[in-house]
Amino acid sequence: MNDQALNTPAPNAEAVAAGAAQRSTGSRRAPRPRPAAIALTAAAVERVKALLDKRGKPSAGIRIGVRTKGCSGLSYTLEYADAKGPADEVVEQDGVTVLIDPKATMFILGTEMDYVEEKLQTGFVFRNPNEKGRCGCGESFHV
């Protein structure tokens, strides 16, 4: 043992009580709001609204997931959601509800979903900062 450890005075009871009172009065910072798991562009929001309106029956929103498919391993899935699942991550943006399958959450965090209409391609595009690569045809990705 060193001499400094032996000569350090123990904190007095008043100092300990004052520290505990400060912690219990709520002087802590408020928790930082959690960022949404996925963000939708204005074009994606409009397209999702149009698809849900055209469906003809009530929906809880759209569900996004991933499945094993393609050259690189994973592919995004989109489907109508009739009800929220017990472990679904819920993202609400501009009047659109997106449910994220719990098995897909870790692959989708931070992703931006867009809708593009081009000469050779029309559909949803996912810009995922977690992707490490994509296959040549663009159908699948890996993290």
Secondary structure, 3 states (H helix, E strand, C coil): CCHHHHHCCCCCHHHHHHHHHHHHCCCCCCCCCCCCCEEECHHHHHHHHHHHHHHCCCCCEEEEEEEEECCCEEEEEEEEECCCCCCCEEEEECCEEEEECCCCHHHHCCEEEEEEECCCCEEEEEECCCCCEECCCCCCEEC
